[in-house]
């Protein structure tokens, strides 16, 4: 240990402190402060009179609450179980086996995330609805099978579509970093595969596993897109918020329910935090990356499993493509390309599509930089422990904030020209209000809306990289930013690229927050999908969705191409002797 | 590392190259020299360009920026932006929503040119009305003829028919708690039976037949059009439109009369009201654009010579049931609470 003070070191620490405080301020202004006005509303009526806890009591006394709450819990638990299970097997297949056609499965792993939620619903209805292909047995050629889509079943299928890729992202980054030496040691001790799995694999990824459970639980607990379209009469808390805010313009009650929604998230955070305490890093300077060996049985089981998952996802996508080509489902199934000429149905033609692509590119670039840097500061250093804890806590909150609550909070905060200082007749100009009505607000809303998964994915990776790197550089008087640029970033590049592509695909499809925020001059395609569908043009909505899916797929292929080069480099970094 | 570096640099170069063209998006507020107004509307996306043609022709110097969303979203946006309103004008939003906005002091009364042409029941009676209607939308049933025949159902002709046991599980309607159209039907039933109590008894009987309450006004009709459910309680314009699209739908206007609401315009109150906003409101009730409205709506606020669109009943005004918009607005919270207590507290049937 080097306690000797020198200029270099104290400068290093000072710079770190400044950066941590700077990030703390940013995170507060983008996450916590915008939420305050809305949450204050939960203590007042719609005319802004303070009424204390009345809203909370009213809502509890409403008999539908307990039912909605239980329903939400049921949905969240079931979805989490299946999503994490599927996500884990898929991730394991990608990282720890010699899965045939691995590149293909990797490219398509997040495919269900590329499909706009409304399109997923259209697809599910075309397959499992009352007139669906499977329900009607492919137009009566085989016996049909009705899964009773509307209600619990539909919600679960839709939520798994949405959650399993998120679990996958985290589990892939957890499984990616591993130490071959441990497995070699186990082998020389003649440990059985099961024992290796239970004593090496599982403990090594427990942090990622815990996080993916946390993410899936909260996402499915708070999501309203899926229940809104296939939920039937199955009420959940998120649809209750929709009814209050959009149906009845009752922001106060909407805010009240949002607070109820935050409770499990905060509990989950506390559990998560407690769990992390005894966490040691995995990848040390001496680690050797894991090399899966051929195993015919495991590899073929994995192949069948991954294929089944993809068949279902691609099936839904195909039915969307079909929907974009079919004239009147299911009565006149002649095909045409008419529906891709959007100017027929909406004035803006292709403009919303290009706006969305740019919005997503900006979100991916700025969001990835911001998220990774935040995670790095929180995870790797010792100063300002309490503030770092707070940043961590704030960063886990956005996932629990339903998009429509985030959108409304952003209007209330960013559309405020100035703040009044209490008790003084004095106004402070709100510099953030300059963002309102620009592309910037959309990018910011997206960065924050999808912050948590990216943040957790980044911390998962960073945790697995030994802190020794920082300690050694510190003792060698190398400033931390050099270590960051030369070691941390190259080592984390696969995850960084993953975060970028996650931001991109989510921004391509997101509706809930953006629908409140998009400026008149910047129409976006996810909103036009909703509008086209509103106007009865399911086919055009499906056509636009198809374009969006293909764009995300294209970006994924670029990612795939770069990350292949990159991961070679990062493994070289871990073990320079290999080449 | 080199390759990676060149990739990052490449991305940065592309980004910078795109930046100038993207500038207009980043700083969407800065427009061209033209006068420009922002219009919030809930009119349907595919109609808007047709309507706007005559405005663009007559006022080439006014740039109109349209923000189109569903009624609930537009209203929520308006209320959330109250401190610093972004919209100059609201065009074609449910009068019941405008009543809420007016209640919060967001609307500036304005008497557009040609106000005298607007039928009295289609405007706020004040001298400077807070809202002025352009058309009326009325509730109607969408009945899928093919599915009804397959299931051996007769076509329902009245609200009373819908409570017959044969329709059990075959009807979908909009949830009044999330959709104005749903509320329209509920409020109309409560006002058009001998007493409100009878109204609730009717809704009890209807509830027994409902398969699903859906979260949007047009959804029940769409579901009927796709054959998901044979009968959807929705609104007239929607039903007629789907008939014209070639779906096997029959648009049924119930014998007892339809619930209705007005789609209306309003001027948003702000420090600097642009003259172009008033020009727009004047134009929005002009006979020329009213003729365009009349091509899709059976009832317009300004009488036109356009023949009734195909599929509507021959005397549409007669189809309107008794409806007091003010009563419906004032009692909304109470009615929805009662409705939710009776029908929404249960989990899915089955």
Boltz contact constraints between the chains, C-beta under 6 A:
constraints:
  - contact:
      token1: [A, 63]
      token2: [B, 345]
      max_distance: 6.0
  - contact:
      token1: [A, 64]
      token2: [B, 344]
      max_distance: 6.0
  - contact:
      token1: [A, 64]
      token2: [B, 345]
      max_distance: 6.0
  - contact:
      token1: [A, 67]
      token2: [B, 347]
      max_distance: 6.0
  - contact:
      token1: [A, 129]
      token2: [B, 228]
      max_distance: 6.0
  - contact:
      token1: [A, 130]
      token2: [B, 228]
      max_distance: 6.0
  - contact:
      token1: [A, 131]
      token2: [B, 227]
      max_distance: 6.0
  - contact:
      token1: [A, 150]
      token2: [B, 212]
      max_distance: 6.0
  - contact:
      token1: [A, 151]
      token2: [B, 348]
      max_distance: 6.0
  - contact:
      token1: [A, 228]
      token2: [B, 215]
      max_distance: 6.0
  - contact:
      token1: [A, 232]
      token2: [B, 212]
      max_distance: 6.0
  - contact:
      token1: [A, 232]
      token2: [B, 348]
      max_distance: 6.0
  - contact:
      token1: [A, 233]
      token2: [B, 212]
      max_distance: 6.0
  - contact:
      token1: [A, 233]
      token2: [B, 348]
      max_distance: 6.0
  - contact:
      token1: [A, 234]
      token2: [B, 348]
      max_distance: 6.0
  - contact:
      token1: [A, 243]
      token2: [B, 177]
      max_distance: 6.0
  - contact:
      token1: [A, 243]
      token2: [B, 178]
      max_distance: 6.0
  - contact:
      token1: [A, 245]
      token2: [B, 76]
      max_distance: 6.0
  - contact:
      token1: [A, 246]
      token2: [B, 72]
      max_distance: 6.0
  - contact:
      token1: [A, 246]
      token2: [B, 73]
      max_distance: 6.0
  - contact:
      token1: [A, 246]
      token2: [B, 76]
      max_distance: 6.0
  - contact:
      token1: [A, 247]
      token2: [B, 72]
      max_distance: 6.0
  - contact:
      token1: [A, 247]
      token2: [B, 177]
      max_distance: 6.0
  - contact:
      token1: [A, 247]
      token2: [B, 178]
      max_distance: 6.0
  - contact:
      token1: [A, 249]
      token2: [B, 75]
      max_distance: 6.0
  - contact:
      token1: [A, 249]
      token2: [B, 76]
      max_distance: 6.0
  - contact:
      token1: [A, 249]
      token2: [B, 79]
      max_distance: 6.0
  - contact:
      token1: [A, 249]
      token2: [B, 100]
      max_distance: 6.0
  - contact:
      token1: [A, 328]
      token2: [B, 246]
      max_distance: 6.0
  - contact:
      token1: [A, 328]
      token2: [B, 247]
      max_distance: 6.0
  - contact:
      token1: [A, 329]
      token2: [B, 226]
      max_distance: 6.0
  - contact:
      token1: [A, 331]
      token2: [B, 248]
      max_distance: 6.0
  - contact:
      token1: [A, 345]
      token2: [B, 46]
      max_distance: 6.0
  - contact:
      token1: [A, 346]
      token2: [B, 45]
      max_distance: 6.0
  - contact:
      token1: [A, 347]
      token2: [B, 49]
      max_distance: 6.0
  - contact:
      token1: [A, 358]
      token2: [B, 22]
      max_distance: 6.0
  - contact:
      token1: [A, 408]
      token2: [B, 80]
      max_distance: 6.0
  - contact:
      token1: [A, 411]
      token2: [B, 80]
      max_distance: 6.0
  - contact:
      token1: [A, 411]
      token2: [B, 81]
      max_distance: 6.0
  - contact:
      token1: [A, 412]
      token2: [B, 80]
      max_distance: 6.0
  - contact:
      token1: [A, 415]
      token2: [B, 81]
      max_distance: 6.0
  - contact:
      token1: [A, 415]
      token2: [B, 84]
      max_distance: 6.0
  - contact:
      token1: [A, 416]
      token2: [B, 83]
      max_distance: 6.0
  - contact:
      token1: [A, 417]
      token2: [B, 84]
      max_distance: 6.0
  - contact:
      token1: [A, 437]
      token2: [B, 28]
      max_distance: 6.0
  - contact:
      token1: [A, 437]
      token2: [B, 29]
      max_distance: 6.0
  - contact:
      token1: [A, 438]
      token2: [B, 26]
      max_distance: 6.0
  - contact:
      token1: [A, 438]
      token2: [B, 27]
      max_distance: 6.0
  - contact:
      token1: [A, 438]
      token2: [B, 28]
      max_distance: 6.0
  - contact:
      token1: [A, 439]
      token2: [B, 25]
      max_distance: 6.0
  - contact:
      token1: [A, 439]
      token2: [B, 26]
      max_distance: 6.0
  - contact:
      token1: [A, 515]
      token2: [B, 73]
      max_distance: 6.0
  - contact:
      token1: [A, 516]
      token2: [B, 77]
      max_distance: 6.0
  - contact:
      token1: [A, 519]
      token2: [B, 28]
      max_distance: 6.0
  - contact:
      token1: [A, 520]
      token2: [B, 38]
      max_distance: 6.0
  - contact:
      token1: [A, 520]
      token2: [B, 65]
      max_distance: 6.0
  - contact:
      token1: [A, 520]
      token2: [B, 67]
      max_distance: 6.0
  - contact:
      token1: [A, 521]
      token2: [B, 28]
      max_distance: 6.0
  - contact:
      token1: [A, 521]
      token2: [B, 65]
      max_distance: 6.0
  - contact:
      token1: [A, 522]
      token2: [B, 25]
      max_distance: 6.0
  - contact:
      token1: [A, 522]
      token2: [B, 28]
      max_distance: 6.0
  - contact:
      token1: [A, 531]
      token2: [B, 45]
      max_distance: 6.0
  - contact:
      token1: [A, 531]
      token2: [B, 68]
      max_distance: 6.0
  - contact:
      token1: [A, 535]
      token2: [B, 44]
      max_distance: 6.0
  - contact:
      token1: [A, 535]
      token2: [B, 45]
      max_distance: 6.0
  - contact:
      token1: [A, 535]
      token2: [B, 46]
      max_distance: 6.0
  - contact:
      token1: [A, 562]
      token2: [B, 7]
      max_distance: 6.0
  - contact:
      token1: [A, 565]
      token2: [B, 3]
      max_distance: 6.0
  - contact:
      token1: [A, 566]
      token2: [B, 4]
      max_distance: 6.0
